[in-house]
Amino acid sequence: ANVFFWIIPGQRKVVAALKAGQPVDPVHGKRGKQRSVHNTYFTLPVLFAMLSNHYGWLYNHGQNWLVLILMMFAGAAIRQFFVMRHGYKLGRNGHPWPYAAVGVVVLLGVVLWLKPAAPAVSAAAPAAAGYEQLHAVMQKHCVVCHSANTVAQKNVKFDTPQDVKSHAQQIYQQVVQLRKMPFGNPGALSDEERETFKRWYENGASIAP
Ligand code: HEC
């Protein structure tokens, strides 16, 4: 929109003024520059926001607005590194590595902040849910969207016990930590069924019959 509504129309006006032999109003150049600066710093944050909806741990958090602001700040800082790198090569400014470092530190800080607490496995933990019990819940709630026979969303399939085992940690993350699956309708899974996933995973995620 910045290019379409401000930068190109501004340029057209400048060209028209030049052709007509009239003085060029500098405001068009200034506006174009301003919008171009906005675009520069928002390139990475916008890409981030577009992809983030595939990563529930980024937007499921109670303070997800703060996660977004911090990630946008990190994106802008990293972009500043790229911008100033040209100046560095031309000898106009020092090496801009601190901007990249700040961006990366903020990114890593957010990741650590969002890290879920480790599951508390105690001796008094409820009995493990057996694979058979888990299998029954998954047949009912998961395979419609995760099977070679139907669709395999995000290339995740639950056709064999080995398939389930190989995704055990992701399953735990999606179902227990984020409470995101079944996708679009997490309420379809009762608390008891969700508990089955928790007990299964926290007791070793066995697929023995
Ligand atoms: C209505 C369809 C649907 C159902 C039902 C469903 N899923 Fe998903 N699942 C998806 C979609 C769509 C994605 C990809 C989401 C994305 O990219 O943001 C996904 C992704 C996943 C992933 C990968 C997540 C990642 O980013 O690592 C796992 C693991 C998963 N689902 C587990 C399950 C489990 C376990 C169940 C049953 C409790 C389930 N799903 C039920 C549609 C579904």
Boltz pocket constraint, residues with backbone or C-beta under 6 A from the ligand:
constraints:
  - pocket:
      binder: B
      contacts: [[A, 53], [A, 54], [A, 55], [A, 56], [A, 137], [A, 138], [A, 141], [A, 142], [A, 143], [A, 144], [A, 145], [A, 146], [A, 153], [A, 154], [A, 156], [A, 167], [A, 170], [A, 171], [A, 174], [A, 175], [A, 181], [A, 182], [A, 183], [A, 184], [A, 189]]
      max_distance: 6.0
